Amino acid sequence: MKKNSLILCTVVGLILALAIQARATILDFGDNTASAPGFYGYLYYNNYTAEKSMDHKGDTAADLDLSYNVGTLKPMYYFKLWKHTVAVGVSLPFGSVSARNSLGEKETSSGIGDIVFAPGVFLYENEKSGTYISFWENISAPAGNWSESRALRGGPNLGLHYWFLQHQLAFAQTLLKGKISYDMNISYYQRFEEPKLDLRAGDSVEVEGILGYGITDALRAGIYADFWTDVWDTKSNGVRIDNSKRLFFGIGPGVSYTIGKFSANLRFVPDVVSENGPKGYQTWLRVMYSF
């Protein structure tokens, strides 16, 4: 009985950590168009707030009192190789996450998060038609703050403590001389086993898109939507845990302002559907400067 209780608490903590990371929606207007060769600096701030956690049916499971506050520094470099635009970048997150564990106690994890390496290549780019297709291989390395004891209590961890790959196909299309923009990502998350606790979260599929309209040359507004689901249940010691797949859908407004080499983006995305994870809302602020 004690062993089963520990497994249950651990699974709750793992699902919580994964669900928080899953909600890290970072697609903004024009992200999937090819940038000119050079260095670009991005700074993100993400707040995710959720009072409740939901069960596999989408019903309230427990009080969560989740507060996720993370900044991410992301330098990017674009260059030309064999007439294709190629990009390399790295995401360096830092901040804190606090939530109630499976015992109802409030816990906090703070420091650095998992580092993500992000090489990409544009497979097709047509400036005249405004059409772009690219492929990105995001590699998440387990460098973030993680505590085994917190995980066993079902508490929050800023890091995941295992590797995963995000295979991403990205599309962009502009119309009416750039007045209308649409960016979309289709991602498959390939997850590896967490070595300490012998847990492996299910692989996931995500589809996200953002539609924008240029109010002026500098100001653009639109709507963002994200659908994210696990392909299979989490496994413990190779045994599938029934009804542990996560599913999320969120939709909300976005706005951006660009002047010269500087741009700022703001998005607000409430959760509409949440299964096996928190249900709340997130706010994204991004500033970018091209050197």
TORKOLTI-428793 format. One line per field, with one value per residue (C-alpha): residue in three letters; chain; x, y, z. Coordinates in pm, 1 decimal. Layout:
% TORKOLTI-428793
code = [Ala; ...]
unit = [A; ...]
xx = [X; ...]
yy = [Y; ...]
zz = [Z; ...]
END
This chain:
% TORKOLTI-428793
code = [Met; Lys; Lys; Asn; Ser; Leu; Ile; Leu; Cys; Thr; Val; Val; Gly; Leu; Ile; Leu; Ala; Leu; Ala; Ile; Gln; Ala; Arg; Ala; Thr; Ile; Leu; Asp; Phe; Gly; Asp; Asn; Thr; Ala; Ser; Ala; Pro; Gly; Phe; Tyr; Gly; Tyr; Leu; Tyr; Tyr; Asn; Asn; Tyr; Thr; Ala; Glu; Lys; Ser; Met; Asp; His; Lys; Gly; Asp; Thr; Ala; Ala; Asp; Leu; Asp; Leu; Ser; Tyr; Asn; Val; Gly; Thr; Leu; Lys; Pro; Met; Tyr; Tyr; Phe; Lys; Leu; Trp; Lys; His; Thr; Val; Ala; Val; Gly; Val; Ser; Leu; Pro; Phe; Gly; Ser; Val; Ser; Ala; Arg; Asn; Ser; Leu; Gly; Glu; Lys; Glu; Thr; Ser; Ser; Gly; Ile; Gly; Asp; Ile; Val; Phe; Ala; Pro; Gly; Val; Phe; Leu; Tyr; Glu; Asn; Glu; Lys; Ser; Gly; Thr; Tyr; Ile; Ser; Phe; Trp; Glu; Asn; Ile; Ser; Ala; Pro; Ala; Gly; Asn; Trp; Ser; Glu; Ser; Arg; Ala; Leu; Arg; Gly; Gly; Pro; Asn; Leu; Gly; Leu; His; Tyr; Trp; Phe; Leu; Gln; His; Gln; Leu; Ala; Phe; Ala; Gln; Thr; Leu; Leu; Lys; Gly; Lys; Ile; Ser; Tyr; Asp; Met; Asn; Ile; Ser; Tyr; Tyr; Gln; Arg; Phe; Glu; Glu; Pro; Lys; Leu; Asp; Leu; Arg; Ala; Gly; Asp; Ser; Val; Glu; Val; Glu; Gly; Ile; Leu; Gly; Tyr; Gly; Ile; Thr; Asp; Ala; Leu; Arg; Ala; Gly; Ile; Tyr; Ala; Asp; Phe; Trp; Thr; Asp; Val; Trp; Asp; Thr; Lys; Ser; Asn; Gly; Val; Arg; Ile; Asp; Asn; Ser; Lys; Arg; Leu; Phe; Phe; Gly; Ile; Gly; Pro; Gly; Val; Ser; Tyr; Thr; Ile; Gly; Lys; Phe; Ser; Ala; Asn; Leu; Arg; Phe; Val; Pro; Asp; Val; Val; Ser; Glu; Asn; Gly; Pro; Lys; Gly; Tyr; Gln; Thr; Trp; Leu; Arg; Val; Met; Tyr; Ser; Phe]
unit = [A; A; A; A; A; A; A; A; A; A; A; A; A; A; A; A; A; A; A; A; A; A; A; A; A; A; A; A; A; A; A; A; A; A; A; A; A; A; A; A; A; A; A; A; A; A; A; A; A; A; A; A; A; A; A; A; A; A; A; A; A; A; A; A; A; A; A; A; A; A; A; A; A; A; A; A; A; A; A; A; A; A; A; A; A; A; A; A; A; A; A; A; A; A; A; A; A; A; A; A; A; A; A; A; A; A; A; A; A; A; A; A; A; A; A; A; A; A; A; A; A; A; A; A; A; A; A; A; A; A; A; A; A; A; A; A; A; A; A; A; A; A; A; A; A; A; A; A; A; A; A; A; A; A; A; A; A; A; A; A; A; A; A; A; A; A; A; A; A; A; A; A; A; A; A; A; A; A; A; A; A; A; A; A; A; A; A; A; A; A; A; A; A; A; A; A; A; A; A; A; A; A; A; A; A; A; A; A; A; A; A; A; A; A; A; A; A; A; A; A; A; A; A; A; A; A; A; A; A; A; A; A; A; A; A; A; A; A; A; A; A; A; A; A; A; A; A; A; A; A; A; A; A; A; A; A; A; A; A; A; A; A; A; A; A; A; A; A; A; A; A; A; A; A; A; A; A; A; A; A; A; A; A; A; A; A; A; A; A; A; A]
xx = [0.0; 280.3; 459.5; 139.5; 86.3; 441.7; 390.2; 64.1; 223.2; 517.7; 289.6; 89.9; 412.7; 539.0; 210.2; 209.1; 563.1; 493.2; 163.3; 325.8; 596.9; 336.1; 163.8; 480.8; 327.9; 584.5; 452.9; 416.5; 329.2; 584.4; 790.9; 796.6; 913.8; 1283.0; 1480.5; 1771.9; 2118.2; 2244.9; 2206.5; 1872.7; 1809.9; 1479.7; 1368.3; 1045.7; 840.3; 571.0; 319.0; 88.3; -171.6; -407.9; -618.6; -727.7; -587.4; -815.5; -860.5; -873.3; -1238.2; -1170.9; -1334.4; -1173.5; -935.0; -773.3; -677.5; -347.9; -272.3; -15.5; 198.5; 459.5; 686.1; 970.9; 1189.2; 1377.3; 1677.2; 1702.5; 1987.5; 1941.2; 2172.0; 2046.8; 2272.3; 2258.4; 2375.8; 2333.5; 2066.6; 1864.0; 1816.7; 1954.0; 1913.1; 2066.8; 1954.6; 1940.1; 1675.6; 1797.1; 1501.6; 1510.3; 1248.7; 1021.3; 712.5; 502.0; 203.0; 40.9; 170.1; -49.9; -59.5; -198.1; 127.0; 262.6; 608.6; 837.8; 1105.7; 1330.6; 1652.6; 1724.9; 1503.7; 1587.7; 1806.3; 1671.5; 1893.9; 1706.8; 1863.8; 1635.8; 1639.3; 1397.9; 1295.8; 1101.3; 1094.5; 921.7; 923.8; 697.5; 413.9; 487.9; 515.3; 765.2; 815.7; 1083.1; 1186.1; 1320.4; 1473.5; 1437.9; 1654.7; 1568.0; 1852.6; 1770.2; 1960.7; 1675.8; 1606.0; 1462.5; 1413.6; 1342.0; 1171.5; 948.9; 861.5; 771.1; 535.0; 371.2; 518.0; 632.8; 973.6; 1111.5; 1307.2; 1188.0; 1501.0; 1500.3; 1573.0; 1312.4; 1311.1; 1056.1; 1036.8; 863.4; 732.8; 657.7; 452.7; 402.5; 186.1; 129.5; -144.6; -244.3; 115.9; 168.5; -155.8; -268.2; -26.8; -66.3; 191.7; 143.5; 351.6; 295.5; 513.6; 583.1; 742.4; 958.0; 1019.8; 1283.4; 1267.6; 1321.9; 1619.3; 1563.8; 1199.9; 1172.4; 887.1; 830.7; 569.7; 378.9; 489.9; 279.7; 140.9; 84.9; -76.6; -59.5; -134.9; -157.4; -355.9; -270.4; -391.7; -172.1; -363.8; -69.5; 281.2; 393.8; 86.9; -55.9; -331.5; -484.6; -572.7; -365.9; -483.0; -305.4; -411.4; -186.0; -240.2; -45.3; -23.7; -15.5; -30.0; 259.7; 450.1; 595.8; 861.7; 737.5; 375.2; 113.6; -77.8; -440.3; -604.3; -281.5; -276.1; -287.8; -492.1; -510.9; -673.8; -628.1; -719.4; -668.8; -573.2; -228.6; -80.7; 261.3; 440.0; 749.2; 970.6; 1306.1; 1509.2; 1287.4; 958.9; 733.9; 460.5; 191.7; -46.8; -314.4; -423.9; -692.9; -732.0; -1061.6; -1002.3; -764.8; -734.7; -478.0; -322.9; -376.7; -651.7; -593.6; -451.2; -113.3; 33.2; 329.1; 546.4; 829.4; 1077.8; 1315.6; 1610.2; 1794.1; 2163.5]
yy = [0.0; 240.0; 170.3; 233.0; 563.4; 675.1; 587.6; 783.7; 1093.8; 1071.3; 1042.8; 1345.5; 1547.0; 1428.7; 1509.1; 1852.2; 1932.2; 1812.1; 1994.3; 2323.3; 2278.5; 2179.8; 2514.8; 2702.3; 2836.3; 3054.9; 3111.9; 3479.1; 3671.9; 3613.9; 3364.6; 3114.5; 3351.4; 3346.0; 3621.2; 3799.8; 3662.6; 3793.0; 3778.7; 3817.2; 3843.1; 3736.4; 3784.4; 3614.7; 3642.9; 3379.2; 3375.2; 3076.0; 3082.9; 2796.5; 2749.0; 2392.6; 2070.9; 1857.2; 1480.3; 1266.5; 1362.4; 1734.9; 1764.8; 1937.9; 1701.1; 1920.5; 2271.9; 2351.5; 2720.2; 2715.3; 3019.3; 2982.1; 3283.1; 3220.5; 3439.7; 3296.3; 3440.5; 3312.4; 3420.8; 3316.4; 3325.9; 3303.0; 3235.0; 3106.7; 2757.4; 2617.5; 2883.5; 2782.9; 2987.9; 2802.5; 2901.7; 2796.0; 2906.3; 2817.0; 2888.2; 2964.5; 2974.6; 3103.0; 3176.4; 2989.2; 2770.9; 2715.3; 2486.2; 2258.2; 1901.2; 1590.5; 1637.5; 1991.7; 2159.5; 2460.9; 2404.4; 2608.1; 2524.2; 2806.9; 2868.2; 2770.6; 2555.4; 2295.2; 2426.2; 2384.9; 2379.5; 2476.6; 2423.5; 2471.4; 2487.9; 2647.5; 2385.5; 2632.3; 3011.2; 3232.3; 3600.8; 3693.1; 3459.2; 3499.0; 3122.3; 2955.1; 2596.9; 2502.0; 2214.1; 2252.9; 1998.3; 2128.1; 1934.0; 1975.5; 1897.4; 1825.5; 2115.3; 2265.3; 2265.2; 1926.5; 1752.8; 1381.7; 1436.2; 1707.6; 1475.7; 1194.6; 1434.1; 1533.9; 1884.0; 2123.3; 2110.8; 2372.6; 2105.1; 1773.0; 1566.6; 1383.8; 1450.7; 1506.1; 1595.2; 1820.3; 1749.9; 2054.6; 2137.3; 2508.3; 2699.8; 3068.8; 3250.9; 3621.6; 3770.5; 4115.5; 4239.5; 4124.6; 4269.2; 3920.1; 3670.8; 3310.7; 3097.4; 2733.7; 2462.1; 2087.4; 1921.4; 1569.4; 1540.6; 1230.8; 1173.6; 959.1; 786.3; 977.1; 781.9; 824.6; 722.2; 489.4; 693.1; 772.6; 1026.2; 958.0; 1118.4; 1417.3; 1591.6; 1966.7; 2190.5; 2566.1; 2862.7; 3240.0; 3457.5; 3826.0; 4143.5; 4449.4; 4746.8; 4970.6; 4896.5; 4875.3; 4740.2; 4389.2; 4207.4; 3861.8; 3536.3; 3238.8; 2878.8; 2566.6; 2199.0; 1954.1; 1586.1; 1279.5; 986.0; 729.0; 703.8; 759.6; 440.2; 341.5; 66.9; -13.2; -55.4; 177.3; 395.2; 405.5; 741.3; 942.7; 1100.0; 1480.8; 1702.0; 2080.9; 2341.6; 2715.3; 3020.4; 3392.6; 3731.5; 3859.5; 4195.0; 4307.1; 4635.1; 4670.7; 4972.0; 4946.5; 4658.8; 4627.0; 4440.8; 4351.2; 4084.6; 4026.8; 3728.2; 3615.2; 3250.8; 3102.2; 2724.0; 2608.6; 2235.0; 2063.5; 1693.8; 1556.2; 1893.3; 2248.8; 2469.9; 2842.3; 3113.5; 3228.0; 3561.9; 3592.9; 3899.6; 3888.2; 4154.2; 4106.1; 4304.0; 4233.1; 4321.1]
zz = [0.0; 90.0; -237.9; -435.7; -252.7; -334.5; -700.5; -704.7; -548.9; -786.2; -1088.8; -970.9; -944.8; -1282.4; -1454.4; -1287.4; -1403.2; -1756.2; -1775.0; -1672.8; -1934.3; -2192.5; -2152.8; -2255.5; -2576.0; -2751.4; -3105.6; -3200.1; -3515.9; -3792.6; -3594.3; -3880.6; -4154.0; -4244.9; -4071.9; -4238.0; -4150.2; -3818.5; -3440.7; -3263.6; -2892.0; -2732.5; -2373.3; -2257.0; -1942.6; -1877.3; -1593.6; -1558.7; -1282.2; -1198.7; -885.7; -964.4; -1110.1; -1326.6; -1354.0; -1669.4; -1725.3; -1701.2; -1357.4; -1060.9; -882.2; -615.7; -509.7; -678.7; -616.7; -898.5; -975.2; -1250.8; -1313.8; -1555.9; -1773.8; -2070.6; -2251.3; -2609.3; -2840.8; -3206.3; -3508.2; -3868.3; -4167.4; -4526.1; -4619.0; -4972.5; -5044.5; -4738.2; -4423.3; -4120.1; -3755.0; -3426.1; -3083.3; -2716.7; -2450.9; -2098.0; -1853.5; -1495.9; -1230.2; -991.0; -968.9; -659.6; -605.1; -350.7; -345.0; -322.2; 59.4; 24.9; 131.1; -61.8; -214.5; -439.3; -695.0; -813.6; -1005.9; -1364.0; -1584.2; -1846.6; -2130.3; -2484.0; -2793.3; -3109.6; -3455.5; -3756.7; -4135.9; -4382.9; -4635.3; -4851.5; -4850.2; -5106.2; -5018.8; -5313.1; -5210.5; -4839.3; -4789.9; -4555.1; -4434.6; -4182.9; -3958.2; -3603.8; -3367.5; -3011.8; -2766.6; -2397.9; -2156.1; -1786.1; -1629.7; -1426.2; -1054.4; -954.8; -621.6; -583.6; -247.7; -396.3; -683.9; -440.6; -259.6; -588.3; -563.9; -838.4; -1005.3; -1241.1; -1430.5; -1571.6; -1490.6; -1823.4; -2190.8; -2458.4; -2828.7; -2994.2; -3368.5; -3515.0; -3861.8; -3895.0; -4153.5; -4225.5; -4478.5; -4535.2; -4753.1; -4881.4; -4880.8; -4522.6; -4386.3; -4282.3; -4126.4; -4017.6; -3837.0; -3735.8; -3568.6; -3565.1; -3301.0; -3179.3; -2833.4; -2792.1; -2420.9; -2251.0; -1914.1; -1592.2; -1445.0; -1069.2; -1046.5; -1349.1; -1494.1; -1858.9; -1964.0; -2282.2; -2606.6; -2710.9; -3019.0; -3032.2; -3295.1; -3238.7; -3461.2; -3451.7; -3695.3; -3716.4; -3882.9; -3936.2; -3798.3; -3890.5; -4015.3; -3651.1; -3470.7; -3523.2; -3335.0; -3361.6; -3194.7; -3076.8; -3024.2; -2897.0; -2885.3; -2699.8; -2614.7; -2506.6; -2746.7; -2465.5; -2087.5; -1848.4; -1757.3; -1419.7; -1432.5; -1780.4; -1667.4; -1816.5; -1568.0; -1680.1; -1751.2; -1716.6; -2064.3; -2061.7; -2292.9; -2318.1; -2537.8; -2496.1; -2702.1; -2651.4; -2797.9; -2892.4; -2990.2; -3115.8; -3179.3; -3397.8; -3446.6; -3622.7; -3478.1; -3171.0; -3123.0; -2830.8; -2814.4; -2552.9; -2532.9; -2288.4; -2318.4; -2089.4; -2076.4; -2227.5; -2179.2; -1936.6; -1850.6; -1603.9; -1537.2; -1417.1; -1559.9; -1549.6; -1771.4; -1889.7; -1990.4; -2226.7; -2282.4; -2536.2; -2642.3; -2937.9; -3072.1; -3397.8; -3387.9]
END
